[in-house]
Amino acid sequence: MTTQRLSGKVALITGATGGIGAATAELFAREGARLVLADVAEEALAALARRIEETGGQAVSVVLDVSSARQWDDAITTVRERFGTLDVLVNCAGIVDWPGIEDTREEAWDRVIDVNQKGTWLGMRAAMPLLRANGNASVVNTSSVLGLVGSGAAAAYQASKGAVRLLSKTAAVEYARQGVRVNSVHPGVIATPMIQEILDEEGDRQPDIVRTPMRRAGRAEEIAAAMLFLAGDESSFVTGSELVVDGGLTAH
């Protein structure tokens, strides 16, 4: 059963072939959104678009490296030419690097910042003219619980996700009277391929799961549901907020 909460809306989702991105795309399609799916994984992207269309949805795929301003311009041109409008931007593309301060390589630092932080800014910059023209638009940026609290590791990742949190807030203030809401989602430990190496460990070697009061990893679909709320009109008075979906991890 679907409620068509995004009926008629056009949504651009980056990182669309990842665990959270794909779950979000499939949920948005079921809720009536017309989709522009963006990722660097061309074959997986095409397969996702076919899967959505085979189940009655509408999806266009664009190959996009979110760290490239030129590729962002091309993606937005596709949105404009295909649909003429944009209601929702979901910045879901992201990569992780686990070392701490001293062990992080400079090239790894630069790549994480380019994708997670710069990519989010480039996406909002490129999409904002269409979003502002819409007058009732939503941006959902993907941060992390590691954009809220420290872990003693993943220095580049944490720096990038903390930046996404405050970038979202400053954009929310800037565009609050221009018809664009901007919020961030902060997943905890979610069972996706990006952290499979952690999920494959056992017992006390899974400290974040042990510290999560619900004592389990979350599902990508549970993050997609949070994305749906922020994308739709039910959250019409929500901007500049942090929606934490972490099983209670940051509650103590």
Secondary structure, 3 states (H helix, E strand, C coil): CCCCCCCCCEEEEECCCCHHHHHHHHHHHHCCCEEEEEECCHHHHHHHHHHHHHCCCEEEEEECCCCCHHHHHHHHHHHHHHCCCCCEEEECCCCCCCCCCCCCCHHHHHHHHHHHHHHHHHHHHHHHHHHHHHCCEEEEEECCHHHCCCCCCCHHHHHHHHHHHHHHHHHHHHHCCCCEEEEEEEECCECCHHHHHHHCCCHHHCHHHHHCCCCCCECHHHHHHHHHHHHCHHHCCCCCCEEEECCCHHHC
